[in-house]
Amino acid sequence: MDGLRALAIFGVTFFHLMPNVFAGGYLGVLLFFIITGFLLAYTTAERDRCGTYTVRRFYGKRAKRLYPELIFVVLFSVGCIRFLVPWAVQGIRMEVASVFLGVNNWWQIAQNADYFTRIASASPFTHLWFLGIEIQYILIWPLLFTGYKKIKNQRSFFAAWSFVFGMSLVSAVWMPLCYNVTHNVTRVYYGTDTRAFALLFGACLGLFKYEKDAARKRRPKPHKAGKTTWTVFLGILVVVLASYVLVKGQLAFVYDGGMALYTLVFGVLLVLVVDEHLLFGRGLDRSAVLSWIGRHSYGLFLWQYPVIFVFNNKTWGHHVWGNIAALVLIVLLSAWSGWLVDFVLKRKWHSGFKTHSLKIAAIVVTCVAAAVCVLGVCTTVTSKNSRAAAQQALKSRLEKNQKQNTQKKGEAPTYPWMDPPKAKQNYRRTGNAAKVSFQNVTIIGDSVTLDATPELKSTFGEVTINAKQSRHIGDELNWVKKRRKGHHLGRTVVIALGTNGELYEKRVEALLKVLGPNRSVFWVNVYGPNLEWTEANNRYLNQLAAKHPNVTVIDWQSELSAHPEWLWEDGIHPNPDGSKAYAETIYQKIHQIQNKQDHMNK
């Protein structure tokens, strides 16, 4: 399995290092899930046949495999980050607890629901949602295996296997349903229920493989694969590597069946590698590099995000050499932590420590690592969110502005049309093909817009603002439909969404379809240096404007990059000066397009 683990960790690592280049590297997680499901099922069935399987022994072995290195990496990282990026460990206690309890994926989902902890969501442990799902699956696997055994004994292997496959199928179908109902990609991507299909599908392969092996009377002789098999194997590798680059996470296809499709592709790859008749598995393991990466894949996974997080916050990772240095450090740390955990647990010297001085150096390094971990424990236990006052002030401002927006002040203006008529001239050269109007401009946004509400009203005068905290793309759709149906939606609509997560194509296109091609749409791009989706969202908005001639991008990101003093302490929300600039930037862009259109009419 080492070669497959190396393929999986390659995608995940380079996705974290260079998300703009390896936009689909997150798919490597699916391969990890399938491998975990396969190995748990196969080894459990084998030990059960041999009489060595007990639930207690199963949990003990898994805990010994997962927790020592996890505890060390997390505590050591907290101890180091306390000095390198101090703000990142403020209020980190609950996050660390969620990691060790194996519920970090649900904790991260909850942070999207609670906006005032979501402000500082950038974390060195964001990637450990994956481990939360694995731990939860490990906890329930003995129960699933018991159900599988009972069905198999009472009926048949096929009935028992169908039971596991059926649960995998339910989870695979639930993902697109949940995606289309909740519109919350974080919920779909991190949810155990929506991601379990890959683990369960791996279990199906593992149980089938075990039954096949158990039925054999003698071990099959390996032979070289034929041309067709080689074509399939190499074709899958090409597809996987190409997908690591091309399949962006914001594509609706990923959640509308794409994940399930790639699970099948990875499943075929796994079957080819574990087939004793073929030489693919042996061939992969003969590579010293792939074998080493596969054996250390867990450590490589644990270390990568803390290292990348520090490099990005120190601006060391903003160039190629920074990424290379981060990658080298991740490899060295994973090798070191693997040795250190082995040394502490087994009290076994590495074969390279032959001299007395090297042994003394190893002991000193171990003591230093222990001291940093103790510092990490103290930091975690005593951590307090020093930004609580600033967050409370922000909360009060947003609640006040929200009340003002929801207060009814007379009847909303109505129009004789549900959709405005097509412009008499072709205004495409002005920067927006639809007719621009300042009559009842509608502004749709998240908390950034909500925080700047007073200045927007002062600048625009006649304006309708619909802004909500922690808003994701798609949450606004029903409100827009209702306004349009009631003839309350004017010609010009300003959208300021994308701060709280990726702009997913399906949701964006659904919104633009409701607005129609005859409304002028102005989309404010995103500012957030510590938000991993900022660049992807802004790049997508530029592509969107090129695709839809009635869409114009307002470059708020460039304005703030030149004036960081316009922001509050959280680095995202505009202060009074920033709110004025925010409102003025939007107003001036619309006014600029309107002047050009008026000039064309003369």
N, C-alpha and C positions, 0 to 999 in steps of 0.2 A: 504493500500500500504506500510505501514511501514516495514512489514516483508520482502517484495521484495526489498525495498531500503536498508535494512540491508544486504541482500544477495549481492547486487550490490556493496555496499561500502566495504564489507569484501574483495571481490576480488581485487578491485582497491587499497585499502590501503595496503594489504599484498604484492601486486605486487610491489608497490613502496618501501616498507620496505625490502622485501626479494625477489628480482626479480629472483634469481637463484633457489629458492624453489617454489614460486608461479609464475611460468613463464607464465601462462595463465590468471592471474588475471585481465589483461587489458580487458578481455571479459565482466567484470562487467559494463563497459561503455555502451555496447549494451543494457543491461537491463535498465540502466538509460535513454537511448534514447527512448526505447519502452514505459517506464512509462510516460515520458514527452509527447510523442506523444499521448498516450492514454488519459491522463488527460486533455490536452488542447482540444482535440476533444470532449470529453464527456461533459466537463463543458461549452464549448462554445455553443454546440448544446442545452444544457439544458437552459442556460441563454438566448439564442436567442428565444427559445420557450416561456420563461417567460417574454420576452420584456425588460430584463435588460442588454442585450448585446450591447455595443458600442465599436468601435475600440479604442476610447480614454480611456475608462474605462479598456479595456483589457490590453492595453500597460501600463497604470498606475499601475494596480495590479501586473503585471509581474515585472515592474521596482522596485516596492516597495519590492517585494519578493527577487529579485536577488541583487540589487545594494548596499543597506546599509551595509550588512555584507561583501560583496566583497570589497567595498572601504575601509572599516576598516581593513580587513585582509591584503590587499595589502600594504596600507600605513604604518600600524603598522609593518609589516614584513620588509619593506624597512628601516624604522627607526631603528629597532634592528640589521638588517644585516649590516648596515653601520658600526657598531662597531665589530660585530662578524666575518664577512667575507667581509672586505672592498672592495676587488676587484670586488665582485659580483654586486655592485651597480654602477660601472663605466659605463656610457653610457646606463643607464637603462630607460631613459626617453621615448624612442620610444616603448619599450616593455610594459611599464605601460599604455601608451596611447592606444596601440593595445588591451590590456585587457579591458579597460573601454569602448572602442568603439565597442567591440564585434567582432574584426577581428584577434584575436591572432593566430588562426589556420593558416590563410593566411600569417600572419607576420612570423611565424615560417617556413612556406614553403619557403618564400622569403629569409630567412637567409641561407638556404641550397644552394640557388642560388648565394648569395653574400658571398663568402668564408671569407672575411675579417671581417665580424661580426660573422660569424659561428665559428671562433676560440674560442670565449668565449661563446659558446651556452649553456653551463651548467648554469641553471638559477633556482631560487626558484619558478618561475612561469611557468615552462614548462608544467605542467598539465592543465593549463587554456586554452589550445587549445579546450578542450571539451566544455568549457563555450562559446567560440566563436561560435561554431556550434549551440549550444542551442539558443543563442541570435539571430543569423541570422534566425533560423527557426521560432522563436517567431515573428520576424519582418514580415516574409512573410506569416505566418499562416492566418491572417485575409483575405488576398487576396485569398489564397487557399480555405478558408471556403466560401467566396463569390462565387467562381466558383462552388464549391460543391452544394451550395444552388440553384444556377440558373439551373444547370443541373437537380437537384432533382425536382424542381418545373416544369420544362419544359418536363421532360421525366419520370424518376423514381428514387427511392432510389438506385436500383442496378446499374443504369447507372452512378449516381453520385459517388457511392462507387467505381465503377470500374475506374473512373477517378483518384481518390486518389491512388488506388492500382496500377494502371498503372504507375504512377510516381515513386512509390516505386520500382516497378519491373525494370524500366529503370535505376534507381540509382544502384540497386543491380547488374545488368548486366554490368553497366559502370565500377564498381570497378575492376573486373578482366581484362577488356579490357584496362583500363588505366594503370593497373599494368604491363601488358605485352607489352604495347607500350612505356611507359615512363621509365620503370625500376627503378622508383623513389618511394621507399616505403613511404618516408615522405609525398610526394604529395598524395599518395593514402590513407594513414592512417589519415592525417589531413584534407583532402579536404572535404568541405561541400557537394559537388556534389556526392562524392563517399561514404559518410557516411549517407546521408539523408534517405536511405531506411529504416533504423531502426525506425527513427522518424515517417516516413510516414506509415510504417506498424503498429506502435502503434496507429496512427490516424485511420487507417482502423478498428482496433479492437475497439477503442473507439466509433466511429460512429455506428458500428454494434451493440455494446452493448447498446448504447443510444436508437436506434430504437427499439430494442427488449424490453427494459424497458418501453419505451413510449407506446408501443402497449399493454402492460399488463393492465388489469383492476384492479388487486389487487396484492399485494406483495406476492411472493411465500414463502411457508413455508420451512425453511432449514431442511435438513435431512443428515444423515451420508452417507458418500461416500461408494460405493461398493468396493469390492476387486480389480476389474479392475482399477477403478479410482485411488485408493490408490497406486496400482502398478505403474501406469503411473506417478503420482505425485512424489512418492519417487524415481522412476527411473530417472526422470528429475533432481531431486536434486543431486543424485549420479553423474550423467553425468556432471552437472555443476561444482560440487566441484572437481571432477577428472580432468575436463578440466582446472580449475584454476591452477592445478599443472602441467599438461602434455602438453598442447597446446602452444608451444613456438611461439613467434611472428615472428620468422624468417622462419617459415615453409611456403612454397609456397601455401599449402592448404588453409591457412587463407585468402589469397587474391584471390584465384581462386574459390571462392564459399563458403569457410568455414564460413565467417562472415554472409553470408545470411542464411546458415544452422543453425547457432546458434541463429540468429534472430527468426527463426521459432520455435526453441526449447523454447526460452524465451517467445515467444508469447503464446505457449500452457500453459506454467507455469502461465502467467498472466491471461489467460482465466479461469483456474482452481481456482485461488485465488479470482477473482472478482465474481465468480458465486454464487448468493445468495442461490441456492439450496444446495450448499455444505458448509462445515464448515472450509475449509482450511484457508481462509482469517481471520476469527475470531480466529482460533487457533493460527495463527502466531502473531496476535495483542495481544493475551492474555499474551504472553511472555513479561515481563517488560523490559528485556534487549533488545530484538529485537525492541520493540516499541520505546524505547529511542533512539537507534541507528538510526532507520528510521526517527524519527522526527528531529534528529540533523545531518542527512547525509550530508546536504549541508555544514554545518560548518566543519564537519570531512573531507570533500573533500577539502575545501579551505585551511585548515591549514596543511594538511599532507605533501605537498611537501616542503613548506618553512622550516618546522621543520626537515624533513629528509635531506634536502639540507645542513642545518647548521650542523647537527650531522655528516654527511659524510665528510664535509670539515674540521671539527674539529677532525676527526677520532674517534668520540664517538660512531658511529654506526657500527663499524667494528667487533662487537661481540654481543652475544645474549642479554646481559644486556643493551647494548646501544639501541637495537631495542625495548626492553620492555620499557625503559625509554622514548624513542621517542613516542611510542604508547600511553603511559599514558599522556604525555604532549599534544599530539594531542587531546585526549578526553577532558582534562581539558580546553584547549584553546577554543575548539568548544562550550563547555557548557558556558564558560565565555563570548565569543563573542555574543552568542545567547542571553544571559541575557542582555548584555551591549547595544546591538542594540535595544532590546525591551524596555529597560529603557529609552534610549535617544528618541526613536520615540514616545512611548506611555506615558512617564513620570510615569511609573507604577512600584511601589516597588515590589520586589520579596516577596513571602509569608514568606520566611525565615528571612527577615530583620525586626524583630519585635522590637529590642531595638534601642535606639538612637545612641549608639556607633557603631552598625553594619551599620546604615544608613550613619554615618559620614565616616566610612571605605569605603563604596561603592562609595561615592562621591569622596573621595581621589583617589581611583583606577580609577574612570572614568576620573578625571583630568589628572592623569599620562598617561593613555592611549591616551587622547587627545593630550598631549604634545609630545608623541612618534609619533603620526600620523602627527602632524605639522612638526616634524623633517623629517618624511618620505616625506612629500610634498616638503619641502625645498631641500632634497637630490635628489628627482626626477627632480625637475625643474632645479636645478643647476648642475646636473650630467654631467661630461665631461669624455670622454674616455681618461684616461692618458696613455693608451697604443697605442695611435694613431701613435706616431713616430715609435714605434717598429713594428706596423702593416704595416706602409708605407715602412719601410726598408725591411720587409719580402716580400711585394708585388713587390718591385723593384728587389730583388734577383730572385724571381720566374719568373718574366717576362723576365729577362735576360737569365736565364737558359732555359726557354721555347723557346726563339728565337734560342739558340744554338742547341737545340734538333731538331727543325724543319728545320734548314738549311741543304740543300742537299750537301753532300760531296762525289761525285761519285755515282756510281750505288750500290744499296744494293746487298749483296752477294746472289747468288741463289744456289739451291740444285737440284740434279736430281730427288729428291722425294718430294712429297707434305707432306707426313708423313714419318719420318725416319723408317728404317727397324727395326724389333724386335731384341733386343740384343741377341747375340749368347749364352751368359751364363745367368743364373738366378742370378741377382745381389741383390735380395731382402734382403739378410743378411747384405748388405753394408749400408742400410738405404734408398736406392732408387732402385727400380727394373729396371728402364730404364737406358740406357747408358748415362753417364754424359760427357759433352764436353764443353771446354772453347771457342770453335769456334763460334764466333758471338752470345754470350749470349744475350738474349732478356729480358729486365727488364720492367715490367709494374707496375705503381704505382700511388700514389696521390701526394699531395704537399710535404709530407715528403721525398719521393724519388726525387721529383723535386728540393727540397732545397739541397739535397746531390749529385746532378748530377755531378758537377766538380770532386768530390772525386771518384765517381763510375767510371767515364771515366778514371781517372788517375790510378785507381787500376786494372780495367779489360782490358784497352786498347781497344780491339775490342769488342764493345758492342753497342747494340741498345736500347735506352731508350725511352719509351713512358709514360710520366707522366703528369697528369693534376691536376689542383686545384679543390678541392671539389669533387673528383671523387667517385662515388658509384659503387658497384659491378654491372656489366652489361654494364656500359658505354664503356668499353674497347672491347666488344665482336666483333663489326663490324671491328675494326682495326685488331684484331687478325685473323678474317676470311679472310680479304683482304691479309694480309701477308702470310697466309698459302696457299691461292689460287695462289699467285704469286711465290711460292716456296722460300720465303724469311725468313721463320721461322726455326731457328736452333734447335738443339737437346735439349738445356737447356733453360728453361724459369723461370725467377724469378718474383713472384707476390707479391706486397706489397700493398694490399687493405684491408680496414676494419677500418680505422681511422674515416671515415665520417659517419658511420652508420653500422647497423647490416649486416652481411654476410648472405644473404638469399639463402637457399639451391638450389632453382631452378636456380638462376643466376650462382652460383658456379659450379653446375653440367653442365650447358650449356657451360661454359668456358672450363672445363676439357674435355668435349666431343669434342670440336673443337681442342683442343691441342692433344688429342689422348693419348693412353696408352704407346706409345713408346717414348714420350718426358719426360725428367726428369723435374719435376716441384718443385721449391723451394718457399714456401710461407712464407713471413716474418710476424710474428704475431704482435699484436697491443700493443702499450703503450699509456695509457691515463687514469690517475687516476680519472679524473673528467668526463670521458665519460662513460655513464651508460651501453654501449654495449661492453666494453672492455673484461670483463670476459667471456661473452657469446660467443664472436667472437673467443677468444683464445681457449676456450673449444671445440668449433665446429671445429676449425682447427686441433686439436689433433684427433678428431673423423674422420675427413676427411682423414688424413694421414693413419689412421688405415684401412680405407675403400679402399683407392687407393694406391697401393704399389709404384706408380711412383711419389707420393707426399711426400716431406720432409718439415717439419716445421723448420724455422730458428727462434730461441728464442731471438728476439730483446727486448722483454719485460723484461726478466731477466737481460740483459745487462744494460738497462737504469735504472732499479730499483736499481742497485748497483752504478750507476753513474749519478745522476740527474744533475750534473754540466755540462753534455754534451748537455743540452737543452737551447734554448732561453727562454725569459721571458714567452712565452705562455705555456710552459710546454709540448710541443708536438714536435716541429720542432728542429732538431739537429743543434747546432752551429758548427763552424769549427772543433773543437775536436770531437764532436758527429758525424759529417759527415764522418770523417776519420774512426771512430769506426764502423759506419753503413756500409760503404763500405767494411771494413776489415772483419766484422762479416759475411756478405754475401759471400765474396770471400773464407774465410777460411772454411765455411761449405761445399761449393761446392768442394773445393780442397780436403777436408777430405774424401768425398764420392768417388771422382775420384781416390785418392790413394788406397782406399780399393778395388775398382774395378780393378785397374791396378795390384794390388797384386794377385787378384783371377786369372787374365789372365796368370800370370807367372807359 
